[in-house]
Amino acid sequence: MTTRRTLDWIAVHSAGLALGLMFALPVVFVLLTAVMSDSQAFTADLWPREWHWGNFLEVFEAAPLLRYLGNSLLYSLLATAGMLLSSVPAAYALAKLRWRGRQAAFLLVVGAMLLPPQVVAVPLYDAWSSLGLTGTLWPLVVPYFLFDAFSVFLLRQFMLTIPQSYVDAARVDGCTEFQALLRVVVPMARPGIAATALFCFLYTWNDYFGPLLYTSEVPEQWTLSLALSSFKSLHQVQWNLAMAVTLLVMLPAIVLFAFAQRSFVRGVTFTGVKG
């Protein structure tokens, strides 16, 4: 019976196991290459003859990764905080308030989602250049304090799943709209907020185009994604070190997703319940 149950479990989860293995193999390949010697990294060997864990320390001597790590954390954390401060009230207004032009405003949000970022890259760069802020992280962070269409859309969809009766009861008890948002909607929308924050953090953490556009000429302001590309071009002969840096860049995102996986899945699931 135990063997049959095991086989049944494997049969039911075979697709998930296959997908998990498919996504895990590249990470395993990166890890194995990262601990190889410089000479073996060029061979067809898939398993290290000797384990060179010192490669992870050597990359910190080859490049100022701690500075790039600080820039990436500053960019991602400030952008995520700004996104929450601007998107949560906007999503609440679109989901729970009744006002003229609400549907038109929501269509504008959807339209902003469909606009490719490359279309507005030139005028935005010209505006930030006239303010003298190019070469810094401010052009990347400040827009998240103003508007992020995808986050507003995602949070609005989640807030639609919260019964309107809770908000009406808070109003009857004397709460203002701001109090109803903070005391009623935000606690109930934590899975959606966590999922949206995780989306924003991972996007900014892996963002390459923005740092390349605004900070490419100032190495002190580089993020890890931009530094990784430059590291590979400077140390392209040493694939073991390049893979070690790649794994170090991936590690924070993997750890964050592992801890926030439950809230992330719940948030993504409930955002599609109501339209």
C-alpha positions in Angstrom: 0.0 0.0 0.0 2.8 2.4 0.8 4.4 1.7 -2.6 1.1 2.3 -4.3 0.5 5.5 -2.5 4.0 6.7 -3.5 3.4 5.9 -7.1 0.0 7.6 -7.0 1.6 10.7 -5.5 4.2 10.7 -8.2 1.6 10.2 -11.0 -0.5 13.1 -9.7 2.4 15.5 -9.2 4.4 14.3 -12.3 3.8 17.5 -14.2 4.9 19.7 -11.2 7.9 17.5 -10.6 9.0 17.8 -14.2 8.6 21.6 -14.2 10.4 21.9 -10.9 13.3 19.8 -12.2 13.4 21.8 -15.4 13.7 25.1 -13.5 16.1 23.7 -10.9 18.6 22.3 -13.4 20.0 25.7 -14.6 20.5 26.8 -10.9 22.3 23.5 -10.2 24.5 24.0 -13.2 25.4 27.6 -12.1 26.3 26.3 -8.6 28.4 23.5 -9.9 30.3 25.7 -12.3 30.8 28.4 -9.5 32.8 25.9 -7.4 34.9 24.6 -10.2 38.5 25.6 -10.8 39.3 28.1 -13.5 40.6 25.4 -15.9 37.8 22.9 -15.3 35.1 25.5 -16.0 36.1 25.4 -19.7 35.7 21.7 -20.0 32.6 19.6 -20.6 32.7 18.2 -17.0 29.5 18.7 -15.1 30.8 17.7 -11.7 33.7 19.5 -10.0 36.9 17.5 -9.5 37.7 19.8 -6.5 35.3 22.1 -4.6 36.6 25.7 -4.7 34.3 27.5 -2.3 36.8 30.3 -2.1 35.5 31.5 -5.5 32.6 33.2 -3.6 35.1 35.2 -1.6 37.4 35.9 -4.5 34.6 37.8 -6.4 34.5 40.4 -3.7 38.1 41.1 -4.3 37.5 41.3 -8.1 34.7 43.9 -7.8 33.1 46.1 -5.1 30.0 43.9 -4.8 29.0 45.2 -1.4 28.6 48.7 -2.8 26.5 47.3 -5.7 24.5 45.3 -3.2 23.8 48.4 -1.2 22.7 50.3 -4.3 20.4 47.4 -5.3 18.9 47.2 -1.9 18.4 51.0 -1.8 16.7 51.0 -5.2 14.5 48.0 -4.5 13.4 48.9 -1.0 12.7 52.6 -1.7 10.9 51.7 -4.9 8.7 49.1 -3.1 7.9 51.5 -0.3 7.0 54.2 -2.7 4.9 51.8 -4.7 2.9 50.8 -1.6 2.4 54.4 -0.5 1.1 55.5 -3.9 -0.7 52.4 -5.1 -2.6 51.2 -2.1 -4.7 54.5 -1.8 -5.2 54.6 -5.5 -6.4 51.0 -5.6 -8.7 51.6 -2.7 -10.3 54.6 -4.5 -10.8 52.5 -7.6 -12.2 49.5 -5.7 -14.3 50.8 -2.8 -15.2 54.4 -3.5 -18.0 55.6 -5.8 -17.2 58.6 -7.8 -17.8 59.9 -11.3 -15.2 58.9 -13.8 -14.0 55.9 -11.8 -14.2 53.5 -14.8 -12.5 56.0 -17.1 -9.6 56.3 -14.5 -9.4 52.5 -14.4 -9.2 52.3 -18.2 -6.3 54.9 -18.0 -4.5 52.6 -15.6 -4.9 49.6 -17.9 -3.8 51.8 -20.8 -0.7 52.8 -18.9 0.1 49.1 -18.3 0.0 48.5 -22.1 2.4 51.4 -22.8 6.0 50.1 -23.4 8.5 51.7 -21.2 10.8 52.3 -24.1 8.3 54.8 -25.6 8.7 57.2 -22.7 12.4 56.6 -22.1 13.7 59.5 -24.1 11.4 62.2 -22.8 11.9 61.0 -19.2 15.6 60.9 -19.6 15.5 64.5 -21.0 13.4 65.6 -18.0 15.7 64.0 -15.4 18.8 65.3 -17.3 17.4 68.9 -17.1 17.0 68.4 -13.4 20.6 67.3 -13.1 19.7 63.9 -11.5 21.1 61.6 -14.1 23.9 59.5 -12.7 22.0 58.8 -9.5 19.3 56.4 -8.4 16.6 59.1 -8.0 15.2 58.8 -11.6 14.6 55.1 -10.8 13.1 55.5 -7.3 10.9 58.7 -7.6 8.4 57.4 -10.2 7.3 54.7 -7.8 6.2 57.3 -5.3 3.9 58.8 -8.0 2.3 56.0 -10.0 2.7 52.3 -10.9 0.0 51.0 -13.2 0.6 47.3 -12.7 0.6 47.6 -8.9 -2.6 49.7 -8.9 -4.3 47.2 -11.1 -3.2 44.2 -9.0 -4.2 45.7 -5.7 -7.5 46.9 -7.1 -8.4 43.4 -8.2 -7.6 42.0 -4.8 -9.5 44.7 -3.0 -12.6 43.9 -5.0 -12.6 40.5 -3.3 -13.1 42.2 0.1 -16.9 42.5 0.9 -18.1 46.1 0.7 -20.1 45.5 3.9 -16.9 45.7 6.0 -16.1 49.2 4.6 -19.7 50.3 5.1 -19.7 49.1 8.7 -16.5 51.1 9.4 -18.1 54.2 7.9 -21.2 53.7 10.1 -18.9 53.5 13.2 -17.5 56.9 12.3 -14.3 56.0 10.4 -13.0 58.3 7.7 -12.0 56.8 4.4 -8.4 56.9 5.5 -9.2 55.1 8.7 -11.3 52.5 6.9 -8.4 51.9 4.5 -5.8 51.5 7.3 -7.9 49.6 9.8 -10.2 47.4 7.6 -8.9 47.1 4.1 -5.2 46.9 4.6 -5.2 44.1 7.2 -7.6 42.1 5.0 -5.5 42.8 1.8 -2.2 41.7 3.3 -1.8 38.7 0.9 -2.4 41.0 -2.1 -0.1 43.7 -0.8 2.6 41.1 -0.1 2.3 39.7 -3.6 2.4 43.2 -5.2 5.4 44.2 -3.0 7.2 41.0 -4.0 6.5 41.7 -7.7 7.9 45.2 -7.4 11.0 44.1 -5.4 11.9 41.4 -7.8 11.4 43.6 -10.8 13.6 46.4 -9.4 16.2 43.9 -8.2 16.5 42.4 -11.7 16.1 45.7 -13.5 18.9 46.3 -16.0 17.5 48.8 -18.5 16.8 51.6 -15.9 20.3 51.5 -14.2 21.9 51.2 -17.6 20.1 54.3 -18.8 20.7 56.5 -15.8 23.8 55.3 -14.0 25.9 53.6 -16.7 28.5 56.4 -16.6 28.8 56.4 -12.8 30.1 53.0 -11.6 29.6 54.1 -7.9 25.8 54.1 -8.5 25.6 50.7 -10.3 23.2 48.1 -9.2 24.0 44.3 -9.1 22.3 43.6 -12.4 24.4 46.2 -14.2 27.5 45.2 -12.3 26.9 41.5 -13.2 26.9 42.3 -16.9 30.1 44.4 -16.6 31.7 41.7 -14.5 31.0 39.0 -17.1 32.6 41.2 -19.8 35.7 41.9 -17.7 36.1 38.3 -16.4 34.7 36.4 -19.4 37.6 34.0 -19.3 36.9 33.1 -15.7 33.5 31.5 -15.9 33.6 30.1 -12.4 33.8 33.6 -11.0 31.1 34.8 -13.3 28.8 32.0 -12.2 29.7 32.7 -8.5 28.6 36.3 -8.9 25.4 35.2 -10.8 24.5 32.9 -7.9 25.1 35.7 -5.3 22.9 38.0 -7.3 20.1 35.4 -7.4 20.3 34.4 -3.8 18.5 37.3 -2.1 15.5 36.9 -4.6 15.4 33.2 -4.0 15.4 33.6 -0.2 12.8 36.4 -0.3 10.5 34.3 -2.5 10.9 31.2 -0.2 9.8 33.2 2.8 7.0 35.1 1.1 5.7 32.2 -1.1 2.5 31.6 0.7 1.4 35.2 0.7 2.5 35.5 -2.9 0.4 32.6 -4.1 -2.6 33.7 -2.1 -2.3 37.2 -3.5 -2.0 36.1 -7.1 -4.9 33.7 -6.7 -7.4 36.1 -5.3 -6.6 39.0 -7.7 -8.5 37.2 -10.4 -11.7 36.5 -8.5 -13.6 39.7 -9.4 -13.2 41.9 -12.4 
